[in-house]
Amino acid sequence: MKPELNDKQITDIFPYLKIVPPEEWIQANAFTKHFEAKSRIFHREDAAMYGMFLISGSARITIINEDGNESVLNILGLTPIYR
């Protein structure tokens, strides 16, 4: 399992997050999480509850249609950002 990143490591990877005021950063409770391959990261209903940033690997955005077939809408992160 990959180690969790601290706040400085997160803002080094995503420098635009450095403008977030400290009180908002604390309130956001930012954390990192590792997902195993083929894991479900979230359901559509959860998407508005939080934001996610892909640090390494890739993610498929899919939808299950009425027939039960899965369609790929997008593939994210084909090249690693962080090692």
C-alpha positions, 0 to 999 in steps of 0.5 A, a space after each residue: 500500500 502506498 503511504 499517505 501524503 502530507 499537506 505539503 506533498 499534496 500542495 507540491 503536486 497540485 500547486 494551485 491548492 496553495 491559495 486555499 486559506 489555512 482555515 478552509 484547508 483544515 475544514 476540507 479535511 484533505 487526505 489521500 487514499 489508495 485504491 486497488 485496481 478495478 475498485 469502485 471509487 464512488 457512485 454518481 450520487 456521491 460525486 457532488 459531495 467531495 472532490 478528487 484528484 488523481 495522483 497516479 494510475 488511471 481511472 475509468 469513468 463509466 455508466 451502467 445503462 438500462 440493459 446492464 451494460 457498462 459504457 466507458 465515458 472517459 479514461 483519466 490519468 494515463 501518465 503518472 504525475 507522482 512517483 
